[in-house]
Amino acid sequence: MKIFWKAFLASLLAIIVSSFLLIIILVGVISAVTSFNDQAVTIKGQSLLLLKLDSKIVDRKSNNPFEDFELPGIKTSTTTGLNQILSCIEKAKTDDRIKGVFLELSDISAGYATVEEIRNALIDFKTSGKFIYTYSDMISQKAYYLATVSDSLIMNPMGMFDFRGLNAEHTFFKKALDKFGIEMQVVRGKNNKFKSAVEPYMFDKMSDASREQTSVYLNSIWNHVLKGISERRAIPVDSLNKYANEVMTFQKADKALEYRFFDNLKYKDQVLADFRKLTNLGENDEIPVVSVNEYDKVPKAIDATGLPKDRIAVVYAEGEIDGGTDGPYQIDSKEVSKGIREARTDTAIKAIVLRVNSPGGSAYGSEVIWREVILAQKVKPVIVSMGDYAASGGYYIACGADAILANPTTITGSIGVFGTIPNISGLLSDKIGITFDNVSTNEHSDMPSITRKMTPFEFNLMQNYVESTYGTFIAHVADGRKKSSTYIDSLAQGRVWSGENGKLNGLVDEFGGLNDAVKLAASKAGIKHYRIKELPKQKDTFEELMKSFSTKVQTSVLQSKLGESYHLWENFSREARANGIYARMPYNLEIN
């Protein structure tokens, strides 16, 4: 027995000691990385601010110092915060050490509204008299739209220019589900004919209503993009459409130059030689370049008034609302509500900007956030800034604000409600041979069940619940927008609108981005000098590290196995988690 206890205690001691050492090592690594990230950056004179924008752009950069670290054998995607990009451009405008901006673009992993915000910030940057120079080996039409703000737009002589118009692709699962014996029982508002988020489980192609709304907002976005390109490149809109029909993607670079899409065709070494002339450097001198991540660490100069006491809170709501996945770019209704509540009760905060970049999600989670917006709006100004998406539940949480700002290319509206309950009895019974039996105390004790079809009573019960939720949604929007419920219902029915059309019909007040929303909030609060406080508070480094590692491994494995079909898995798995009533836009919408 003594031998057993000696061995047991020795093993226990070894585990304790090794765990302690592991914790010390982990803390040391975290401290080292954090210290490295916090190192001061020295900016040389005649520097260029480099915007490559080759990582996914999110509204708010995570504070996890390990997020962009590459794990051995695991392919990961990095992120850049829109807040970082906008801050760096604004800072560079008045920084005498920054000579100009160098855009080295290919494609941009963000929506057109995000690109619009960066583009507008660069247009404002040009008022400083500094230059913007773009070079690309291969450039998408979205990246090109951004690049048209440049003083000089250069492409590689063998480069590829992707210009062919916009396309919105919807994915349908009906036939696949039928083959597997799975029935998706769908309940949506009786007049929600535009609520096409559920159509992939009902049809094998777009309904007439879905096709109509998609065509309207897609053409609205495309026409806005063409207008912006036309103004900057002096190419008529009719000509741009003609060139898009020629599919510039498979035309030689000479043709793009002939059509005045570019100013010149040059190789990278020739572009670098141009930079040396612009910055008065010698032929062999190194060109001082600073990236967004580096320049973001440079503190902004404080003016003579000192550090302002007043603050404006920017509360970020990015991702699906209570979508069932854990990550920095999903909306936890509890956390966002807590952030709004903190901003409301903090007397130093004079106004709130709610940044919404969401296709919607849980109807209940949307209601929780909406209530906090209403409570805050009674105390201080609340301004909503819409990102790429602020649709369905995203619009639900926005509608109670004092003012709503969006870009013309924002996707918004989709005021509608749906619920889904899968019935997998066909798969389990007919395909696999698994059956179920049960004993209940009441008629519907097992509701909702995924192993049987809903009864007519249960379906009507769900239908009434959806109708009630839709009625609440309409009432909230009508109150917030100061319109009649009848008018809002005519705009709703699940219909998706572009920000441009949203402004025309009263769902949006003004065009503008995050910076514009902050300025409007300050104006309504009557303050000129202020600091920004970002909410909700981000999780601590260790917790973010664990979540980041888990997410990266899972994502990497799935992406390596599924390849280009990974987005289909994302869409389907999201719906599999969607129990209950949802206010969400068509989740499988892709605009490219």
Order of alpha helices (4+ residues) and beta strands (2+ residues): alpha-beta-beta-beta-alpha-beta-alpha-beta-alpha-beta-beta-alpha-beta-alpha-alpha-alpha-beta-alpha-beta-alpha-beta-alpha-beta-beta-alpha-beta-alpha-beta-beta-beta-alpha-alpha-beta-alpha-beta-alpha-beta-alpha-alpha-beta-beta
